[in-house]
Amino acid sequence: MSAEPLSAADRAERWREAVSRAFVPMAVEFLEDEPSPGTIVGHRLGPVRILQVQAGPQTVTRSGRPTARDGDGSLILTLQQRGTALKEQDGRETSVRPGEFSITDASRMFRKRLGEDFAFTSFHFPRAELDVQERDLRDLTAIAFGPGEGSAALVATYLAGMAREAPVLDEAVGRRAAATALDLLALLVDDRCGRAARPQSAHSAASLARIKDHILHHLPDPDLSPSAIAAANQVSLRLLHKLFQQEGTTVGAWIRAQRLDRCRRDLRRPTTAQLGVAAIARRWGFVNSSHFGRAFREAYGMTPREWQAVGRSRD
């Protein structure tokens, strides 16, 4: 779907049609005398649809007897960016503020009130693609998830990045990104329902050790990704993310830390320091020099060249 500013003359009717076409059949009640212009921009990555929406105050209601077909069996995760949404579903009501996100089951009745100009990004996940229990999902609708809450922070950060990159991702990469998003959403559901808080078993510890060894042997590969790691070690993406979460980190963060550590050592080694900062970064899988410089400074409090200079002064 392309972005389409709505004219003042038929804005209300055209917006109602646009909302029901993009989401599910819903009633739209405007909370201002003349509806403000609104836009809906859509992208698809594999089975996941991404919609970026902005408009003026309104209430949307999914009522009657919705069916799974009407809602396309979808779960809608909404990242709120501007304005506060009042969400109602499954007997719960919560306020979702900018920076927070919430989950809605589109196959059942719900209501959302947006009392001011708003902007949000929604992610539509096919229910059939999500391997979680139905009762767990019902426990998590109409709940506000903050960006600093463990697995919720992981989900929010990943989805925000996926939405930014969606317009330029090719089909194959898009499908891999969508698969990771589905696994992270399942991880969030398990985590919030207490299914990911069990102590790590001996089998899990052995799996994690094997996976880490694989990662260390492939650190120079710039295409090293969670999906590639999971496939090589014959585990699901969901399990892969869960194993690292049990250690209080993420797959990406652990890979980045290992790469930075190797770069830090090489920058001080006489035999490799002569390669130059950019070459050393590439040697360990960093393809972007600017990104490497920022990551190094964040990790060690100085630039790679400053690190080299301090090492030389101590020789």
Backbone torsions as a table, in degrees:
resi	resn	phi	psi	omega
1	MET	NA	137.9	-179.7
2	SER	-98.1	160.9	177.8
3	ALA	-70.8	136.5	-179.6
4	GLU	-143.6	102.7	175.0
5	PRO	-60.5	136.1	-176.7
6	LEU	-95.4	131.0	-179.1
7	SER	-69.2	157.2	-176.2
8	ALA	-66.3	-34.9	-173.3
9	ALA	-61.1	-50.9	-177.5
10	ASP	-118.1	27.9	-174.3
11	ARG	-58.7	-44.9	-174.4
12	ALA	-62.3	-51.3	-176.9
13	GLU	-66.9	-41.8	-179.5
14	ARG	-66.7	-34.0	178.0
15	TRP	-68.5	-41.9	177.5
16	ARG	-58.0	-43.8	178.7
17	GLU	-63.9	-41.9	-178.5
18	ALA	-64.7	-41.5	-179.7
19	VAL	-64.5	-47.6	-178.7
20	SER	-66.5	-33.3	179.0
21	ARG	-71.9	-38.6	-176.8
22	ALA	-79.4	-35.3	-176.6
23	PHE	-107.0	-101.5	175.5
24	VAL	-142.5	163.6	177.4
25	PRO	-56.1	121.0	-177.2
26	MET	-143.3	156.1	171.4
27	ALA	-90.4	134.9	179.7
28	VAL	-116.5	124.7	176.4
29	GLU	-115.4	121.3	-178.9
30	PHE	-83.5	141.4	-177.1
31	LEU	-105.9	23.4	175.8
32	GLU	-145.1	155.0	-174.8
33	ASP	-60.7	-42.9	177.8
34	GLU	-123.3	116.7	-175.9
35	PRO	-56.1	135.7	176.1
36	SER	-69.9	156.9	174.6
37	PRO	-60.2	146.2	178.0
38	GLY	-137.6	158.1	177.4
39	THR	-137.0	148.0	173.3
40	ILE	-131.6	121.4	178.6
41	VAL	-118.1	128.5	-174.8
42	GLY	-121.2	148.1	173.4
43	HIS	-140.7	156.0	176.4
44	ARG	-126.1	131.0	173.3
45	LEU	-121.3	103.3	-176.2
46	GLY	57.6	-128.4	-178.8
47	PRO	-83.1	-2.4	-174.8
48	VAL	-100.9	129.0	174.1
49	ARG	-100.7	140.0	179.0
50	ILE	-120.3	126.3	179.1
51	LEU	-123.3	129.0	174.6
52	GLN	-106.9	119.7	-170.1
53	VAL	-125.5	137.9	169.6
54	GLN	-145.5	141.3	-177.4
55	ALA	-168.8	-171.0	179.5
56	GLY	-98.0	-178.6	-174.8
57	PRO	-55.4	135.1	-179.7
58	GLN	-169.0	165.0	173.8
59	THR	-123.5	133.7	176.2
60	VAL	-117.8	138.1	-176.8
61	THR	-132.6	129.0	174.4
62	ARG	-102.3	105.0	-171.7
63	SER	-125.6	-162.6	-179.9
64	GLY	70.3	-143.2	179.4
65	ARG	-120.3	78.2	-179.4
66	PRO	-61.1	149.6	174.7
67	THR	-117.4	163.4	178.7
68	ALA	-60.3	-32.2	179.9
69	ARG	-66.4	-42.1	179.1
70	ASP	-58.8	-41.7	-177.5
71	GLY	-91.3	5.1	-178.9
72	ASP	58.2	24.0	-178.5
73	GLY	57.8	33.4	-170.1
74	SER	-98.0	147.4	163.9
75	LEU	-104.8	134.8	-178.4
76	ILE	-113.5	117.2	174.2
77	LEU	-102.5	124.7	-174.1
78	THR	-117.1	120.2	173.6
79	LEU	-91.0	113.5	-178.3
80	GLN	-81.1	128.3	-177.1
81	GLN	-113.1	-35.1	177.6
82	ARG	-145.3	139.0	-176.6
83	GLY	81.0	160.3	179.8
84	THR	-108.4	134.4	178.9
85	ALA	-105.6	135.2	173.5
86	LEU	-101.3	109.9	-174.4
87	LYS	-103.6	141.4	176.5
88	GLU	-133.7	127.8	172.4
89	GLN	-167.7	146.7	176.4
90	ASP	54.3	37.7	176.1
91	GLY	78.4	6.9	178.7
92	ARG	-114.4	153.6	176.1
93	GLU	-138.2	130.6	-177.9
94	THR	-146.9	153.4	174.9
95	SER	-96.0	130.4	179.1
96	VAL	-112.3	112.0	-173.9
97	ARG	-96.0	165.5	177.8
98	PRO	-53.7	133.4	-177.4
99	GLY	95.4	-12.6	178.6
100	GLU	-103.2	167.2	174.5
101	PHE	-138.8	163.7	-179.3
102	SER	-143.3	165.2	-179.0
103	ILE	-118.8	136.4	178.0
104	THR	-128.2	136.0	172.5
105	ASP	-91.1	110.1	-173.9
106	ALA	-72.2	-11.1	-179.2
107	SER	-87.2	-3.9	-180.0
108	ARG	-126.2	167.3	-177.2
109	MET	-63.7	139.1	174.7
110	PHE	-155.8	167.0	178.7
111	ARG	-144.3	140.8	177.9
112	LYS	-137.5	126.9	178.7
113	ARG	-112.0	126.8	178.1
114	LEU	-119.0	101.5	-170.5
115	GLY	-84.8	4.4	-179.4
116	GLU	-150.7	172.9	175.7
117	ASP	-54.5	139.8	-172.5
118	PHE	-140.8	162.5	170.8
119	ALA	-148.1	137.4	175.5
120	PHE	-152.0	162.6	172.5
121	THR	-118.6	127.3	-179.8
122	SER	-114.0	146.3	-179.5
123	PHE	-120.9	123.0	-175.3
124	HIS	-105.4	110.7	-176.7
125	PHE	-104.2	128.0	174.8
126	PRO	-63.3	126.3	-178.3
127	ARG	-56.5	-36.0	-177.2
128	ALA	-66.1	-21.2	-178.2
129	GLU	-87.2	-7.2	-174.3
130	LEU	-104.9	115.7	-175.0
131	ASP	-89.3	74.4	176.4
132	VAL	-138.7	163.0	-177.7
133	GLN	-80.5	143.2	-176.8
134	GLU	-59.6	-41.4	-177.8
135	ARG	-65.3	-30.0	177.7
136	ASP	-68.3	-40.9	178.4
137	LEU	-61.9	-43.1	-178.8
138	ARG	-63.0	-25.5	178.6
139	ASP	-77.2	-13.0	-172.5
140	LEU	-114.8	-2.4	176.7
141	THR	-71.8	151.6	178.3
142	ALA	53.6	44.1	173.4
143	ILE	-126.6	137.4	179.0
144	ALA	-88.5	126.3	177.2
145	PHE	-104.8	124.0	179.1
146	GLY	-82.9	155.5	-177.0
147	PRO	-72.6	-9.8	-177.3
148	GLY	-109.8	23.3	-173.0
149	GLU	-109.9	72.7	171.8
150	GLY	56.0	-117.0	-177.7
151	SER	-63.0	-28.4	177.2
152	ALA	-64.3	-38.2	177.9
153	ALA	-64.5	-39.7	178.7
154	LEU	-62.7	-45.3	179.5
155	VAL	-63.5	-47.8	-177.2
156	ALA	-62.2	-43.7	-178.9
157	THR	-65.1	-44.3	-177.9
158	TYR	-66.3	-45.6	-177.3
159	LEU	-67.0	-37.8	177.9
160	ALA	-62.3	-41.8	177.7
161	GLY	-67.0	-39.2	179.4
162	MET	-63.1	-40.4	179.1
163	ALA	-64.5	-39.1	179.3
164	ARG	-64.3	-39.3	-175.0
165	GLU	-88.6	-11.2	-174.2
166	ALA	-51.3	-41.6	-177.2
167	PRO	-63.5	-21.8	-174.3
168	VAL	-112.0	-0.2	-179.4
169	LEU	-80.7	136.6	175.9
170	ASP	-78.5	174.1	-171.6
171	GLU	-61.4	-44.4	-177.0
172	ALA	-64.7	-46.6	179.4
173	VAL	-65.8	-38.2	179.2
174	GLY	-60.4	-40.8	178.9
175	ARG	-66.4	-37.9	177.5
176	ARG	-66.4	-40.9	178.7
177	ALA	-63.4	-41.4	179.8
178	ALA	-65.3	-39.6	178.8
179	ALA	-62.3	-41.0	177.0
180	THR	-64.6	-41.0	179.1
181	ALA	-61.0	-41.7	177.9
182	LEU	-62.9	-41.7	178.8
183	ASP	-66.2	-38.2	179.6
184	LEU	-68.4	-36.8	177.4
185	LEU	-65.7	-41.7	176.6
186	ALA	-62.4	-38.6	178.1
187	LEU	-62.7	-41.4	177.9
188	LEU	-61.6	-45.6	-179.8
189	VAL	-61.5	-47.6	178.5
190	ASP	-59.5	-43.5	-177.3
191	ASP	-62.2	-49.6	-176.9
192	ARG	-70.0	-22.0	179.5
193	CYS	-97.8	9.9	175.0
194	GLY	79.0	16.0	-177.8
195	ARG	-95.4	-4.3	179.2
196	ALA	-113.7	10.0	-174.7
197	ALA	-102.1	10.0	179.7
198	ARG	-71.2	151.1	176.4
199	PRO	-59.5	149.6	-179.0
200	GLN	-70.5	127.5	-179.6
201	SER	-80.0	167.3	178.0
202	ALA	-62.7	-36.3	178.6
203	HIS	-65.1	-42.3	178.6
204	SER	-63.6	-41.3	179.6
205	ALA	-62.9	-40.5	178.9
206	ALA	-66.7	-39.6	178.3
207	SER	-63.2	-42.7	-179.4
208	LEU	-65.0	-41.1	178.7
209	ALA	-62.2	-42.1	179.2
210	ARG	-65.0	-40.7	-179.4
211	ILE	-66.5	-42.6	178.8
212	LYS	-62.8	-39.8	178.2
213	ASP	-62.8	-41.0	176.8
214	HIS	-61.1	-44.9	-179.2
215	ILE	-60.9	-45.9	-178.1
216	LEU	-62.1	-32.8	178.7
217	HIS	-77.1	-14.0	-177.5
218	HIS	-120.6	16.7	179.8
219	LEU	-54.8	-37.8	-178.7
220	PRO	-67.6	-14.5	-177.1
221	ASP	-77.0	113.2	-179.0
222	PRO	-67.0	-17.7	179.7
223	ASP	-91.6	7.3	177.0
224	LEU	-61.7	120.4	-175.3
225	SER	-140.4	161.3	178.1
226	PRO	-55.1	-41.1	-178.8
227	SER	-66.9	-39.1	178.2
228	ALA	-66.9	-40.0	179.1
229	ILE	-64.7	-45.0	-179.8
230	ALA	-61.3	-44.4	-179.1
231	ALA	-63.7	-43.0	-177.9
232	ALA	-66.0	-28.3	-177.4
233	ASN	-104.7	7.4	175.2
234	GLN	55.8	46.4	172.9
235	VAL	-128.7	161.9	177.4
236	SER	-78.8	156.1	175.1
237	LEU	-58.7	-38.6	-179.7
238	ARG	-58.9	-46.6	179.3
239	LEU	-66.6	-40.1	179.7
240	LEU	-57.1	-50.7	-179.9
241	HIS	-62.9	-37.4	-178.6
242	LYS	-66.0	-40.3	179.8
243	LEU	-59.9	-43.0	-179.8
244	PHE	-75.2	-33.2	177.9
245	GLN	-62.9	-34.5	178.9
246	GLN	-64.2	-18.2	175.4
247	GLU	-97.0	4.9	177.7
248	GLY	79.2	24.7	-179.7
249	THR	-143.0	-173.5	176.1
250	THR	-123.7	165.1	178.8
251	VAL	-59.1	-49.4	-178.0
252	GLY	-62.0	-41.7	-179.5
253	ALA	-65.3	-39.1	-179.5
254	TRP	-67.4	-41.6	177.5
255	ILE	-62.0	-46.0	-179.3
256	ARG	-60.4	-42.4	-179.6
257	ALA	-63.5	-41.1	179.5
258	GLN	-66.5	-41.1	179.2
259	ARG	-65.5	-42.3	179.4
260	LEU	-63.5	-39.3	179.3
261	ASP	-63.2	-41.8	178.3
262	ARG	-65.4	-40.3	177.4
263	CYS	-63.8	-42.1	179.6
264	ARG	-58.4	-43.1	179.7
265	ARG	-66.9	-45.0	-177.6
266	ASP	-65.0	-32.0	-179.8
267	LEU	-66.2	-21.9	179.3
268	ARG	-100.0	-11.9	-177.9
269	ARG	-82.1	126.8	179.4
270	PRO	-57.9	-33.1	-175.6
271	THR	-74.8	-21.7	-178.5
272	THR	-116.7	-21.2	-178.1
273	ALA	-59.2	-29.2	-178.6
274	GLN	-69.9	-10.1	177.5
275	LEU	-68.9	-25.8	-176.7
276	GLY	96.7	156.6	-175.4
277	VAL	-61.1	-48.1	-176.4
278	ALA	-62.7	-41.2	-179.0
279	ALA	-66.7	-38.7	178.4
280	ILE	-66.3	-40.7	178.2
281	ALA	-60.6	-46.1	178.5
282	ARG	-63.9	-34.9	-179.3
283	ARG	-57.7	-28.3	-177.1
284	TRP	-114.3	24.1	169.0
285	GLY	96.1	-0.3	176.5
286	PHE	-85.9	118.0	-177.1
287	VAL	-95.5	-14.4	-178.2
288	ASN	-118.2	116.1	-176.3
289	SER	-64.3	-38.7	-179.7
290	SER	-65.1	-43.4	177.7
291	HIS	-62.1	-42.3	178.7
292	PHE	-60.8	-45.3	-179.2
293	GLY	-60.5	-41.9	179.3
294	ARG	-66.7	-42.7	-179.3
295	ALA	-65.2	-40.2	-179.6
296	PHE	-64.6	-45.4	-179.5
297	ARG	-64.1	-39.3	178.8
298	GLU	-64.6	-36.7	-177.2
299	ALA	-78.4	-38.1	-170.5
300	TYR	-119.7	-0.5	175.0
301	GLY	76.3	11.3	176.7
302	MET	-156.1	163.4	179.4
303	THR	-75.7	163.3	176.9
304	PRO	-57.3	-40.3	179.6
305	ARG	-67.7	-37.5	176.9
306	GLU	-64.6	-37.8	177.5
307	TRP	-62.4	-43.1	177.4
308	GLN	-61.7	-45.1	-177.1
309	ALA	-62.8	-41.3	178.7
310	VAL	-64.1	-38.9	178.8
311	GLY	-64.7	-41.5	179.7
312	ARG	-65.8	-36.7	-178.0
313	SER	-67.6	-20.0	-179.8
314	ARG	-92.5	-11.3	180.0
315	ASP	-71.7	NA	NA
